[in-house]
Amino acid sequence: MQLVVARIGRAHGIKGEVTVEVRTDEPELRLGPGAVLATDPASVGPLTIAAGRVHSGRLLLRFEGVTDRTGAEALRNTILIAEVDPDELPEDEDEYYDHQLIDLDVVTEDGTEVGRITEISHLPSQDLFIVERPDGTEVMIPFVQEIVTEIDLEEQRAVVAPPPGLIDDRAEIASSREPGDEQDAAQDSAGEAS
């Protein structure tokens, strides 16, 4: 089984180092010297990590065969992928690998269907579930405990308690307004503009 562990950023310096956006909770295990990683696009790899270090809070990696800035810059935006044992699970029971979360059904606490997780977006501040709704549109749900209240792998679902407006359709919000609210809102904004 394959696990996305990082995305290569820009070149750092002139000796072939690159910054990486880490997408694993175990960088010391997955991104250590000697690790051989598959890539997306596949034509770039596989890449073998020659060295790594932390500089100003960012992980820098150097790969075998990449010795200058030009070679490092050519790797920009490449996704690094590690092979993992399918039975291997995170140590903490509240941690999940992306492959465990992809395709989970997302429902609210009252059982209302929201959609299906199609992707996990790893941002510096938090992870996001990209959820495809039944109508084909997408909604992004922050993967934080206050919103994602339960992950049930046996039932293949994620239970969410979204704050107002997070997953509500604009049509639902508009239809919940009293008649005349839009006109009042338009008048208020016109008054603010003058």
Order of alpha helices (4+ residues) and beta strands (2+ residues): beta-beta-alpha-beta-beta-beta-alpha-beta-alpha-beta-beta-beta-beta-beta-beta-alpha-alpha
